[in-house]
Amino acid sequence: MLVRRRLGGLRAGLRVRRVSTTWSPVGAAFNVQPQGRQLDLFGERGGTAGAGNPQKPYLLGLFGVPELSAPEGFRIAQETALRKADELVERVCSMPPGPQTVAIFDELSDSLCRVADLADFVKLAHPEAAFREAADEACRSIGTAVERLNTNVELYQSLQKLLADKKLVDSLDPETRRVAELFMFDFEISGIHLDKEKRKRAVDLNVKILDLSSTFLMGTNFPNKIEKRLLPEHVRQHFEPAGDHVVVDSLHAEAPDDLVRVREAAYKVFLYPDAGQLQCLEELLSSRDLLAQLVGYPTYAHRALQGAIAGNPETVMQFLEKLSDKLSERSNDDMILQSDHVSLWPEWALKRDGIPGVRTLVLTWLEELMPWDPPYYSGVIRAERYNIEPSLYCPFFSLGACMDGLSVLFHRLLGISLHAEQPVRGEVWCEDVRKLAVVHESEGLLGYIYCDFFQRADKPHQFGAHPVQVTKPVDVEGVVLTQEGPGKHECPVPLAVSISSICCGLSSVHGFGDCHFTIRGGRLKADGDYQLPVVVLMLNLPCPSRNLPTLLTPGMMENLFHEMGHAMHSMLGRTRYQHVTGTRCPTDFAEVPSILMEYFANDYRVVHQFARHYQTGQVLPRSMVSRLCESKKLCAAADLQLQVFYAALDQVYHGQHPLRRSTTDILRDTQEKFYGLPYVPNTVSLAFRPCVCH
């Protein structure tokens, strides 16, 4: 339920970006090219003057936090949060149990999360290394403090006294009781029942897991590179050159069929395994198992699923195996359909020459569907059967039009509008970040969404920093590619397990793909005011130009709706306690609002209200929307089968330890059991890449 707030001149206070176009202010904010920072010759922008220098404009910090105008501010913020935490712990431990006990616990959690969550985002997304490093240190400091609090016996006893008193528990409202139980659950899975020495061991393991997760995640932020001479000319010309190398930063899944070798090379190089990342993964999995065993669980999977709907890993695996069995016939049909399409192209090999044996090799290979083929062939089949070539749809889905559509949808469903605001100088980390105020027609301002939508070289999932290098043989087009010479270090393609399943530690850990970050959770404060939630949506869209807005494919548009579902969940989940606000809900439910938004993105009653040609204003024809929806049924079983494989792999990795085989061998065996395409030697699964992590 929304907490009542007076408008208080809100609309007058919003700095709505005004652009002279035919778009609404929200649409125009996303359809125009960023103009860069304006000169501030007279100190009129950036807030009020500083106290020490009346002529110097005030530089607002990141997200409006004054301390974060410089990297050093993270140390100030974390020290302030830790001091406040100590005060709150002392207060709650010295007072009699009651409803206020839960309120103080929530305030304690909020004081730490407001620094940790913000720093967790900044360490990934900020373009300046000094900010990233300071944020990373803050994450580690706060994370360590949280683990110690989770094993603080005196703090635990203050909550236990409340929950042990039936009369007091009966007097609590359902929300307060539930939050108290969740805090108690955090104590229990952290090992509060252990003796002092084992509690310290649990804290040490949790801190180690946080460090390994961070190291592993950051290790996925690199593409791969290979010497030019190791790839045929007709293949290497499709990758970005870098001196004597070419950089492979994606699967190039959309490369047309006459460039099938580009897809093959991209797959084998992009997914080439890295010894360092594999070692980090195995150490992470082992540490998690040790923690689970220490606190009383058979496996880490049991610990992670405690309190979830599934309940235990046995139920999960039973579900996955049954689902796989049910899918097998349909997914096999999908594979056969794609394989039949492959067989239409054997003459392609006859066009290739200059490499001994290539003619026979290619003809033989083309008779078998390989893991780099389905994304391309499923798209081809859909396009041919339903005439849904993405280029036909893109002109109707300008980013501004889609944002207009979301605002209209939210207004009609919920009485909510999106208002574009101009960020104050220093408030955002990049000049092309847009800021949206979420406003309810009677409740007023509900919160803020920062939209970091556009590609840039320093963005994490742009792989902009230090490409790593393939040094072992890679077989492409029937030729074994090798790199000779002494002193070559092995370092290769990043390995990143599905973030939603592998990186499920105490602090929120995100992948580098399109994602949603909670910067500040909403909660009802002691003075009766409501702490407004703040979130970031990070996408990877082309930048608009002077004459061309950002145009989305149907898939991009659907994903935008999905991520906005997460953002609105954070805006609308206005609970009394931040511990359960918005997306801080059971993981089983976290995707429900965002998946619901995908249905709106595929309903013509919604789409026709915003999908119009960016030049002519023509509305997207109903027949095109119908064909698009029908096309999604094609190869859907094979797509779902791939997700079953990813989920099963996660369960095996977090099952019984020590693992009987290497993580790569487990990957191969699990793929053979749950997925219909052969494992490609010397590769890691696509599930290990940040581009597929949600």
C-alpha positions as CSV (number, residue, x, y, z in Angstrom):
1,M,0.0,0.0,0.0
2,L,1.3,3.5,-0.9
3,V,2.2,5.7,2.1
4,R,0.2,8.9,1.9
5,R,2.3,12.0,1.1
6,R,1.3,15.5,0.4
7,L,2.3,16.8,-3.0
8,G,3.9,19.8,-1.3
9,G,4.6,21.7,-4.5
10,L,6.2,18.7,-6.0
11,R,5.3,19.3,-9.6
12,A,6.6,22.8,-9.4
13,G,9.8,21.6,-7.9
14,L,10.5,19.0,-10.6
15,R,13.1,20.2,-13.2
16,V,11.5,18.6,-16.2
17,R,13.8,18.5,-19.3
18,R,12.1,20.5,-22.0
19,V,13.0,19.7,-25.6
20,S,11.4,21.2,-28.7
21,T,10.3,18.0,-30.5
22,T,7.1,16.2,-31.1
23,W,7.9,13.8,-28.2
24,S,6.7,14.2,-24.7
25,P,9.3,15.5,-22.2
26,V,10.1,11.9,-21.2
27,G,10.3,10.7,-24.8
28,A,12.5,13.6,-25.8
29,A,14.8,13.0,-22.9
30,F,15.7,9.6,-24.4
31,N,15.4,10.4,-28.1
32,V,17.9,13.2,-28.2
33,Q,21.7,13.0,-28.3
34,P,23.4,13.9,-25.0
35,Q,24.6,17.5,-25.3
36,G,27.5,17.2,-22.8
37,R,28.0,19.4,-19.8
38,Q,27.1,23.1,-20.2
39,L,29.7,25.7,-19.3
40,D,29.0,27.1,-15.8
41,L,30.5,30.5,-16.2
42,F,28.6,32.3,-13.5
43,G,28.3,29.5,-11.0
44,E,24.5,29.3,-11.4
45,R,24.3,25.5,-11.6
46,G,25.2,22.8,-9.1
47,G,23.2,24.0,-6.1
48,T,24.0,26.6,-3.4
49,A,27.4,28.1,-2.7
50,G,29.8,26.4,-0.4
51,A,30.0,27.8,3.1
52,G,33.8,28.4,2.8
53,N,33.6,30.1,-0.5
54,P,30.2,31.9,-1.4
55,Q,31.3,32.2,-5.0
56,K,32.0,28.5,-5.5
57,P,29.0,26.4,-6.6
58,Y,28.2,23.4,-4.4
59,L,29.1,20.1,-6.1
60,L,26.5,17.5,-5.3
61,G,27.8,13.9,-4.7
62,L,26.7,10.7,-6.5
63,F,22.9,10.1,-6.0
64,G,22.7,13.3,-4.0
65,V,25.0,12.1,-1.2
66,P,27.2,15.1,-0.4
67,E,30.2,13.0,0.7
68,L,30.4,11.3,-2.6
69,S,31.5,14.2,-4.7
70,A,35.0,12.6,-4.5
71,P,36.3,9.0,-4.0
72,E,37.4,9.8,-0.5
73,G,33.8,10.3,0.5
74,F,33.3,6.6,0.6
75,R,35.5,6.3,3.6
76,I,33.6,9.1,5.3
77,A,30.3,7.4,4.4
78,Q,31.3,3.9,5.6
79,E,32.8,5.3,8.9
80,T,29.6,7.2,9.6
81,A,27.5,4.1,8.9
82,L,29.6,1.9,11.1
83,R,29.5,4.5,14.0
84,K,25.7,4.6,13.7
85,A,25.6,0.8,13.6
86,D,27.5,0.6,16.9
87,E,25.1,3.1,18.5
88,L,22.0,1.2,17.3
89,V,23.4,-2.1,18.5
90,E,24.1,-0.6,22.0
91,R,20.6,0.8,22.1
92,V,18.7,-2.3,21.1
93,C,20.7,-4.5,23.4
94,S,20.0,-2.3,26.4
95,M,16.2,-1.8,25.9
96,P,13.3,-4.2,26.8
97,P,12.0,-6.2,23.8
98,G,9.0,-4.9,21.9
99,P,8.0,-3.6,18.5
100,Q,10.7,-1.0,18.7
101,T,13.3,-3.8,18.7
102,V,12.3,-4.6,15.1
103,A,12.3,-1.0,14.1
104,I,15.9,-0.5,15.4
105,F,17.0,-3.7,13.6
106,D,15.6,-2.3,10.4
107,E,17.3,1.0,10.9
108,L,20.5,-0.8,11.6
109,S,20.2,-2.7,8.3
110,D,19.2,0.4,6.4
111,S,22.2,2.4,7.7
112,L,24.6,-0.3,6.4
113,C,22.7,-1.1,3.2
114,R,22.6,2.6,2.1
115,V,26.4,2.6,1.8
116,A,26.9,-1.0,0.7
117,D,24.3,-1.1,-2.0
118,L,25.4,2.3,-3.5
119,A,29.1,1.2,-3.3
120,D,28.2,-2.2,-4.9
121,F,26.9,-0.3,-8.0
122,V,29.7,2.3,-8.1
123,K,32.5,-0.3,-8.0
124,L,31.0,-1.8,-11.2
125,A,29.8,1.1,-13.2
126,H,31.8,4.3,-12.4
127,P,34.1,5.3,-15.2
128,E,36.8,6.5,-12.8
129,A,39.1,3.9,-11.2
130,A,39.5,5.9,-8.0
131,F,35.8,5.8,-7.4
132,R,35.6,2.1,-8.2
133,E,38.4,1.2,-5.9
134,A,37.0,3.3,-3.0
135,A,33.6,1.8,-3.5
136,D,35.1,-1.7,-3.5
137,E,36.8,-1.0,-0.2
138,A,33.6,0.3,1.3
139,C,31.7,-2.9,0.1
140,R,34.3,-5.1,1.8
141,S,34.3,-3.0,5.0
142,I,30.5,-3.0,5.3
143,G,30.2,-6.6,4.3
144,T,32.6,-7.7,7.0
145,A,30.7,-5.6,9.6
146,V,27.5,-7.3,8.6
147,E,28.9,-10.8,8.9
148,R,30.1,-9.9,12.4
149,L,26.7,-8.6,13.4
150,N,25.1,-11.8,12.1
151,T,27.1,-13.7,14.7
152,N,26.8,-11.1,17.5
153,V,25.3,-13.1,20.4
154,E,24.1,-10.1,22.4
155,L,22.4,-8.7,19.4
156,Y,20.8,-12.1,18.6
157,Q,19.5,-12.4,22.2
158,S,17.8,-9.0,22.0
159,L,15.7,-10.4,19.2
160,Q,15.3,-13.8,20.7
161,K,13.7,-12.3,23.8
162,L,11.1,-10.7,21.6
163,L,10.2,-13.8,19.6
164,A,10.3,-16.1,22.7
165,D,7.6,-14.0,24.4
166,K,4.3,-15.2,23.0
167,K,2.3,-12.3,24.4
168,L,4.7,-9.8,22.7
169,V,4.7,-11.8,19.4
170,D,0.9,-11.9,19.4
171,S,0.8,-8.1,19.8
172,L,2.9,-7.5,16.7
173,D,1.3,-6.7,13.4
174,P,1.9,-9.3,10.7
175,E,4.5,-7.2,8.8
176,T,6.5,-6.6,12.0
177,R,6.4,-10.2,13.0
178,R,7.5,-11.4,9.6
179,V,10.5,-9.0,9.5
180,A,11.5,-10.1,13.0
181,E,11.4,-13.7,11.8
182,L,13.5,-12.8,8.8
183,F,16.2,-11.2,10.9
184,M,16.2,-14.3,13.1
185,F,16.6,-16.4,10.0
186,D,19.7,-14.4,9.0
187,F,21.2,-15.1,12.4
188,E,20.5,-18.9,12.1
189,I,22.0,-19.4,8.7
190,S,25.1,-17.4,9.7
191,G,25.9,-19.8,12.6
192,I,24.8,-17.9,15.6
193,H,24.3,-21.3,17.4
194,L,28.0,-22.2,17.1
195,D,30.7,-21.6,19.8
196,K,32.9,-18.6,19.7
197,E,35.7,-20.1,17.7
198,K,33.3,-21.5,15.0
199,R,31.4,-18.3,14.8
200,K,34.7,-16.5,14.0
201,R,35.4,-19.2,11.4
202,A,32.0,-18.5,9.8
203,V,32.7,-14.8,9.7
204,D,36.1,-15.5,8.0
205,L,34.5,-17.8,5.5
206,N,31.7,-15.3,4.6
207,V,34.3,-12.6,4.1
208,K,36.4,-14.9,1.9
209,I,33.3,-15.7,-0.1
210,L,32.5,-12.0,-0.6
211,D,36.1,-11.4,-1.8
212,L,36.1,-14.5,-4.1
213,S,32.7,-13.5,-5.6
214,S,33.9,-10.0,-6.3
215,T,37.2,-11.2,-7.8
216,F,35.3,-13.8,-9.9
217,L,32.7,-11.3,-11.1
218,M,35.3,-8.6,-12.0
219,G,37.2,-11.3,-13.9
220,T,34.3,-11.6,-16.3
221,N,34.9,-8.0,-17.4
222,F,37.3,-8.9,-20.2
223,P,36.9,-10.0,-23.8
224,N,39.4,-12.3,-25.4
225,K,42.0,-11.6,-28.1
226,I,43.9,-13.7,-30.5
227,E,46.7,-13.1,-32.9
228,K,45.5,-12.1,-36.3
229,R,47.7,-14.6,-38.1
230,L,45.9,-17.4,-36.3
231,L,42.6,-16.6,-38.0
232,P,41.8,-16.8,-41.7
233,E,41.5,-13.4,-43.3
234,H,37.8,-13.8,-44.1
235,V,37.2,-14.5,-40.4
236,R,39.4,-12.0,-38.6
237,Q,38.1,-9.1,-40.6
238,H,34.9,-9.3,-38.7
239,F,36.5,-8.7,-35.3
240,E,37.9,-5.5,-33.9
241,P,41.6,-5.1,-34.6
242,A,44.0,-4.4,-31.8
243,G,47.6,-4.2,-33.1
244,D,48.7,-7.7,-34.1
245,H,45.5,-9.1,-32.5
246,V,41.8,-9.1,-32.9
247,V,39.4,-8.7,-30.0
248,V,36.4,-11.0,-29.6
249,D,33.9,-9.5,-27.2
250,S,30.7,-11.4,-28.1
251,L,29.4,-14.5,-29.8
252,H,28.5,-12.7,-33.0
253,A,25.4,-14.9,-33.0
254,E,23.7,-12.8,-35.6
255,A,26.4,-13.3,-38.2
256,P,24.6,-14.5,-41.4
257,D,25.1,-18.0,-42.7
258,D,27.8,-17.1,-45.2
259,L,29.8,-16.1,-42.2
260,V,29.2,-19.2,-40.2
261,R,32.9,-19.5,-39.5
262,V,32.8,-16.1,-37.8
263,R,30.2,-17.6,-35.4
264,E,32.3,-20.7,-34.8
265,A,35.5,-18.7,-34.2
266,A,33.7,-16.2,-31.9
267,Y,32.2,-19.1,-29.9
268,K,35.5,-20.9,-29.4
269,V,37.5,-17.8,-28.7
270,F,34.9,-15.9,-26.6
271,L,34.3,-19.0,-24.4
272,Y,37.9,-20.1,-24.1
273,P,38.5,-21.1,-20.5
274,D,40.8,-19.3,-18.1
275,A,42.8,-21.2,-15.6
276,G,42.7,-18.3,-13.1
277,Q,38.9,-18.0,-13.3
278,L,38.4,-21.7,-13.0
279,Q,40.6,-21.8,-9.9
280,C,38.6,-18.9,-8.4
281,L,35.3,-20.6,-9.2
282,E,36.4,-23.9,-7.6
283,E,37.7,-22.1,-4.5
284,L,34.4,-20.1,-4.3
285,L,32.3,-23.3,-4.5
286,S,34.5,-25.1,-2.0
287,S,34.3,-22.1,0.5
288,R,30.6,-22.0,0.2
289,D,30.4,-25.7,0.9
290,L,32.6,-25.3,4.0
291,L,30.4,-22.5,5.2
292,A,27.2,-24.6,4.7
293,Q,28.7,-27.6,6.5
294,L,29.9,-25.4,9.4
295,V,26.5,-23.9,10.0
296,G,24.7,-27.2,9.8
297,Y,23.6,-27.8,6.2
298,P,24.5,-30.8,4.0
299,T,25.3,-28.6,1.1
300,Y,25.3,-25.0,0.1
301,A,22.3,-25.6,-2.1
302,H,20.4,-26.6,1.0
303,R,21.4,-23.4,2.8
304,A,20.5,-21.2,-0.2
305,L,17.1,-22.8,-0.7
306,Q,16.1,-22.7,3.0
307,G,12.9,-20.6,3.1
308,A,12.3,-20.7,-0.6
309,I,9.2,-22.2,-2.2
310,A,11.2,-25.3,-3.5
311,G,12.5,-25.9,0.0
312,N,15.5,-28.1,-0.9
313,P,17.7,-29.1,-3.8
314,E,16.2,-32.6,-4.1
315,T,12.9,-30.9,-5.0
316,V,14.6,-28.6,-7.4
317,M,16.4,-31.4,-9.3
318,Q,13.3,-33.5,-9.4
319,F,11.5,-30.5,-11.0
320,L,14.3,-29.9,-13.5
321,E,14.4,-33.6,-14.5
322,K,10.7,-33.8,-15.0
323,L,10.6,-30.5,-16.9
324,S,13.5,-31.8,-19.1
325,D,11.6,-35.0,-19.8
326,K,8.5,-33.1,-20.8
327,L,10.5,-30.7,-23.0
328,S,12.6,-33.3,-24.6
329,E,10.3,-34.2,-27.5
330,R,9.5,-30.6,-28.4
331,S,13.1,-29.4,-27.9
332,N,14.3,-32.3,-30.2
333,D,11.8,-31.1,-32.8
334,D,13.2,-27.6,-32.5
335,M,16.7,-28.9,-33.0
336,I,15.7,-31.0,-36.0
337,L,14.0,-27.9,-37.5
338,Q,17.2,-25.9,-37.1
339,S,19.3,-28.8,-38.4
340,D,17.1,-29.1,-41.5
341,H,17.8,-25.5,-42.1
342,V,21.5,-26.0,-41.8
343,S,21.4,-28.6,-44.5
344,L,20.1,-26.0,-47.0
345,W,23.6,-24.5,-47.0
346,P,26.2,-27.2,-48.0
347,E,27.2,-25.3,-51.1
348,W,28.7,-22.6,-48.9
349,A,31.8,-24.7,-48.4
350,L,32.5,-24.7,-52.2
351,K,33.1,-20.9,-52.0
352,R,36.0,-21.3,-49.6
353,D,39.5,-22.0,-50.8
354,G,43.1,-21.4,-49.8
355,I,43.0,-23.8,-46.8
356,P,43.9,-27.4,-47.4
357,G,41.0,-29.8,-46.6
358,V,38.5,-27.1,-45.9
359,R,36.0,-28.3,-48.6
360,T,35.5,-31.7,-47.0
361,L,35.6,-30.5,-43.5
362,V,32.9,-27.8,-44.0
363,L,30.6,-30.1,-45.9
364,T,30.8,-32.7,-43.1
365,W,30.4,-30.1,-40.3
366,L,27.4,-28.4,-41.9
367,E,25.3,-31.6,-41.4
368,E,25.4,-31.2,-37.6
369,L,23.9,-28.4,-35.6
370,M,26.5,-26.9,-33.2
371,P,26.1,-24.7,-30.1
372,W,26.9,-21.5,-32.0
373,D,24.1,-22.1,-34.5
374,P,20.7,-22.0,-32.6
375,P,20.6,-18.2,-31.9
376,Y,21.1,-17.5,-35.6
377,Y,18.9,-20.3,-37.1
378,S,16.0,-19.7,-34.7
379,G,16.0,-16.1,-35.8
380,V,16.2,-17.0,-39.5
381,I,13.3,-19.5,-39.2
382,R,11.1,-17.0,-37.3
383,A,11.9,-14.3,-39.8
384,E,11.1,-16.5,-42.8
385,R,7.9,-17.9,-41.4
386,Y,6.5,-14.8,-40.0
387,N,8.4,-12.0,-41.8
388,I,9.6,-10.5,-38.6
389,E,13.0,-9.2,-39.7
390,P,14.0,-6.9,-36.7
391,S,14.9,-4.0,-39.1
392,L,11.2,-3.8,-40.0
393,Y,10.3,-3.2,-36.4
394,C,13.1,-1.0,-35.1
395,P,11.8,2.3,-36.6
396,F,8.6,1.8,-34.6
397,F,10.5,1.3,-31.3
398,S,12.5,4.4,-30.7
399,L,13.7,4.5,-27.1
400,G,11.7,7.7,-26.5
401,A,8.5,6.1,-27.8
402,C,9.0,3.1,-25.6
403,M,9.5,5.3,-22.5
404,D,6.4,7.2,-23.4
405,G,4.6,3.9,-23.7
406,L,5.7,2.9,-20.2
407,S,4.7,6.2,-18.7
408,V,1.2,5.9,-20.3
409,L,0.9,2.3,-19.2
410,F,1.8,3.1,-15.6
411,H,-0.5,6.0,-15.5
412,R,-3.5,4.0,-16.8
413,L,-2.8,1.1,-14.5
414,L,-1.5,2.8,-11.4
415,G,-2.0,6.5,-11.7
416,I,1.8,6.9,-12.0
417,S,3.7,9.1,-14.4
418,L,7.4,9.3,-15.3
419,H,9.0,12.8,-15.2
420,A,12.4,13.5,-16.7
421,E,14.6,15.6,-14.4
422,Q,17.9,17.3,-15.0
423,P,20.5,15.9,-12.6
424,V,22.5,18.3,-10.5
425,R,26.2,18.5,-11.3
426,G,28.0,15.6,-9.7
427,E,24.9,13.6,-9.1
428,V,25.5,11.1,-11.9
429,W,28.6,9.2,-13.0
430,C,28.2,9.9,-16.8
431,E,26.6,12.7,-18.6
432,D,24.2,10.5,-20.7
433,V,22.5,9.0,-17.5
434,R,18.9,10.1,-17.4
435,K,17.0,10.7,-14.1
436,L,13.3,9.9,-13.8
437,A,11.0,11.0,-11.0
438,V,8.2,8.5,-10.4
439,V,5.1,10.5,-9.4
440,H,1.7,9.2,-8.3
441,E,-1.3,11.4,-9.1
442,S,-2.4,11.6,-5.5
443,E,0.4,10.2,-3.4
444,G,3.1,12.4,-4.9
445,L,6.7,11.5,-5.4
446,L,7.4,7.8,-5.0
447,G,11.1,7.6,-5.8
448,Y,13.8,8.0,-8.5
449,I,15.0,5.8,-11.3
450,Y,18.5,6.6,-12.8
451,C,18.6,5.2,-16.4
452,D,22.1,4.3,-17.5
453,F,21.0,3.0,-20.9
454,F,23.7,3.8,-23.4
455,Q,26.8,2.1,-24.6
456,R,30.2,3.6,-23.6
457,A,33.7,2.3,-23.7
458,D,34.2,2.2,-19.9
459,K,30.9,0.5,-19.2
460,P,31.5,-2.9,-17.4
461,H,29.8,-5.1,-20.0
462,Q,31.4,-3.3,-22.8
463,F,34.6,-5.1,-21.9
464,G,36.5,-1.9,-22.3
465,A,39.5,-2.4,-20.1
466,H,42.1,-5.1,-20.7
467,P,41.4,-7.9,-23.2
468,V,42.9,-11.2,-22.3
469,Q,44.6,-13.5,-24.7
470,V,44.1,-17.0,-26.0
471,T,47.3,-19.0,-25.8
472,K,46.2,-22.6,-26.3
473,P,45.2,-24.3,-29.5
474,V,41.8,-23.3,-30.9
475,D,40.3,-25.3,-33.7
476,V,38.5,-23.1,-36.2
477,E,37.5,-24.1,-39.7
478,G,39.3,-27.4,-39.4
479,V,42.6,-25.7,-38.6
480,V,44.2,-25.9,-35.1
481,L,45.2,-22.4,-34.2
482,T,48.2,-22.1,-31.9
483,Q,50.3,-19.4,-30.4
484,E,54.0,-20.1,-30.2
485,G,56.7,-18.4,-28.3
486,P,58.1,-18.4,-24.8
487,G,56.7,-16.5,-21.9
488,K,53.1,-16.5,-22.9
489,H,50.8,-16.4,-19.9
490,E,47.5,-18.2,-19.9
491,C,44.6,-15.9,-19.4
492,P,41.6,-16.1,-21.4
493,V,38.0,-15.7,-21.7
494,P,36.2,-14.8,-18.6
495,L,34.2,-17.4,-16.8
496,A,31.2,-16.1,-15.0
497,V,28.6,-18.4,-13.5
498,S,25.0,-17.3,-13.5
499,I,25.1,-14.4,-11.0
500,S,21.6,-15.0,-9.7
501,S,22.6,-18.5,-8.6
502,I,26.3,-18.5,-7.9
503,C,26.9,-15.1,-6.5
504,C,24.2,-15.2,-3.8
505,G,26.2,-14.0,-0.8
506,L,25.1,-11.4,1.8
507,S,25.6,-8.3,-0.3
508,S,23.8,-8.0,-3.7
509,V,26.0,-9.1,-6.5
510,H,25.1,-8.3,-10.1
511,G,26.1,-9.5,-13.5
512,F,27.3,-7.1,-16.1
513,G,24.4,-7.4,-18.5
514,D,21.1,-5.5,-18.4
515,C,20.2,-5.3,-14.7
516,H,18.5,-3.4,-11.9
517,F,20.4,-2.1,-8.8
518,T,18.7,-1.0,-5.6
519,I,20.6,2.0,-4.4
520,R,18.3,2.9,-1.5
521,G,15.3,1.0,-0.2
522,G,12.1,2.6,0.9
523,R,11.0,2.6,4.5
524,L,8.8,4.5,6.9
525,K,11.0,6.7,9.1
526,A,10.4,7.6,12.7
527,D,9.2,11.1,11.9
528,G,6.4,9.6,9.7
529,D,8.0,10.6,6.5
530,Y,8.8,8.0,3.9
531,Q,12.4,7.3,2.7
532,L,12.1,7.4,-1.1
533,P,13.6,4.4,-3.0
534,V,16.3,5.0,-5.5
535,V,17.3,2.5,-8.2
536,V,19.4,2.3,-11.3
537,L,18.6,0.5,-14.5
538,M,21.6,-0.4,-16.6
539,L,21.2,-1.4,-20.2
540,N,23.5,-1.5,-23.2
541,L,21.7,0.4,-26.0
542,P,23.2,2.3,-29.0
543,C,23.5,6.0,-28.4
544,P,21.2,8.4,-30.3
545,S,22.8,10.6,-32.9
546,R,21.9,14.1,-34.0
547,N,19.5,12.8,-36.6
548,L,18.6,9.3,-35.4
549,P,17.2,8.3,-32.0
550,T,18.1,5.0,-30.4
551,L,16.0,2.3,-32.2
552,L,15.2,-0.9,-30.3
553,T,14.7,-4.4,-31.7
554,P,11.6,-6.2,-30.4
555,G,13.8,-8.1,-28.0
556,M,15.4,-4.9,-26.7
557,M,11.9,-3.4,-26.2
558,E,10.7,-6.4,-24.3
559,N,13.8,-6.4,-22.1
560,L,13.3,-2.7,-21.4
561,F,9.8,-3.5,-20.1
562,H,11.2,-6.3,-18.1
563,E,13.8,-4.2,-16.3
564,M,11.2,-1.4,-15.7
565,G,9.1,-4.0,-14.0
566,H,11.9,-4.4,-11.5
567,A,12.2,-0.7,-11.1
568,M,8.5,-0.2,-10.5
569,H,8.5,-3.1,-8.0
570,S,11.0,-1.1,-6.0
571,M,8.9,2.1,-6.3
572,L,5.6,0.4,-5.4
573,G,6.7,-2.1,-2.8
574,R,6.3,0.6,-0.1
575,T,6.6,-1.4,3.1
576,R,7.2,-0.1,6.6
577,Y,10.6,-1.8,6.7
578,Q,13.4,-1.5,4.2
579,H,14.4,-5.1,4.9
580,V,11.5,-6.3,2.8
581,T,10.9,-3.4,0.5
582,G,10.5,-3.7,-3.2
583,T,12.7,-6.4,-4.8
584,R,14.0,-7.3,-1.3
585,C,11.4,-10.0,-1.3
586,P,11.7,-13.8,-1.6
587,T,13.8,-14.7,-4.7
588,D,11.0,-16.9,-6.0
589,F,8.8,-13.8,-6.4
590,A,11.4,-11.2,-7.5
591,E,10.9,-11.9,-11.2
592,V,7.1,-12.0,-11.2
593,P,6.4,-8.2,-11.7
594,S,9.1,-8.0,-14.4
595,I,7.8,-11.0,-16.3
596,L,4.3,-9.6,-16.1
597,M,5.6,-6.5,-17.8
598,E,6.8,-8.7,-20.7
599,Y,3.2,-9.6,-21.4
600,F,2.2,-5.9,-21.7
601,A,5.1,-5.5,-24.2
602,N,3.5,-8.2,-26.3
603,D,-0.2,-7.0,-26.1
604,Y,-1.3,-4.9,-29.1
605,R,-3.7,-2.9,-26.8
606,V,-0.5,-1.6,-25.1
607,V,1.9,-1.6,-28.0
608,H,-0.2,0.4,-30.5
609,Q,-0.4,3.3,-28.1
610,F,3.3,4.1,-28.3
611,A,4.9,2.1,-31.2
612,R,5.0,4.6,-34.0
613,H,7.5,5.2,-36.8
614,Y,10.1,7.8,-35.6
615,Q,10.0,9.6,-39.0
616,T,6.4,9.2,-40.3
617,G,4.4,8.8,-37.1
618,Q,2.8,5.6,-38.5
619,V,1.4,3.3,-35.9
620,L,2.8,-0.3,-35.9
621,P,0.3,-2.4,-37.7
622,R,-1.6,-5.0,-35.6
623,S,-0.6,-7.8,-38.0
624,M,3.1,-7.1,-37.3
625,V,2.5,-7.5,-33.5
626,S,0.5,-10.7,-34.1
627,R,3.3,-12.2,-36.2
628,L,5.8,-11.2,-33.6
629,C,3.9,-13.0,-30.8
630,E,3.3,-16.1,-32.9
631,S,7.0,-16.3,-33.9
632,K,8.0,-16.6,-30.2
633,K,6.4,-20.0,-30.1
634,L,9.0,-21.3,-32.6
635,C,12.0,-23.0,-30.9
636,A,10.7,-22.0,-27.5
637,A,11.2,-25.5,-26.1
638,A,14.9,-25.5,-27.1
639,D,15.4,-22.1,-25.5
640,L,13.8,-23.3,-22.3
641,Q,15.8,-26.5,-22.4
642,L,19.0,-24.4,-22.3
643,Q,17.7,-22.6,-19.2
644,V,17.1,-26.0,-17.6
645,F,20.7,-26.9,-18.3
646,Y,21.9,-23.7,-16.6
647,A,19.8,-24.4,-13.5
648,A,20.9,-28.0,-13.3
649,L,24.5,-27.0,-13.6
650,D,24.1,-24.6,-10.7
651,Q,22.6,-27.3,-8.5
652,V,25.4,-29.7,-9.2
653,Y,28.1,-27.1,-8.5
654,H,26.5,-26.4,-5.2
655,G,25.7,-30.0,-4.3
656,Q,27.8,-32.6,-2.6
657,H,31.5,-31.7,-2.1
658,P,34.3,-32.4,-2.8
659,L,33.3,-32.4,-6.5
660,R,34.3,-35.7,-8.1
661,R,35.4,-34.0,-11.3
662,S,36.6,-30.6,-12.5
663,T,34.0,-27.9,-13.0
664,T,34.6,-28.2,-16.7
665,D,34.0,-31.9,-16.7
666,I,30.8,-31.4,-14.7
667,L,29.7,-28.7,-17.2
668,R,30.3,-31.2,-20.1
669,D,28.4,-34.0,-18.5
670,T,25.5,-31.8,-17.4
671,Q,25.2,-30.4,-20.9
672,E,25.1,-33.8,-22.4
673,K,22.3,-34.8,-20.0
674,F,20.2,-31.7,-20.1
675,Y,20.9,-30.1,-23.5
676,G,20.7,-31.6,-27.0
677,L,23.9,-30.1,-28.5
678,P,27.4,-31.4,-28.1
679,Y,29.9,-29.9,-25.8
680,V,32.7,-28.1,-27.6
681,P,36.1,-28.9,-26.1
682,N,38.1,-26.0,-24.6
683,T,35.1,-23.8,-24.0
684,V,33.0,-22.8,-21.0
685,S,29.3,-22.7,-21.1
686,L,27.5,-19.6,-22.2
687,A,25.9,-19.6,-18.8
688,F,29.3,-18.5,-17.6
689,R,29.3,-15.2,-19.5
690,P,28.0,-11.9,-18.1
691,C,25.9,-11.2,-21.2
692,V,23.4,-13.9,-20.1
693,C,23.3,-13.1,-16.4
694,H,20.3,-11.3,-15.1
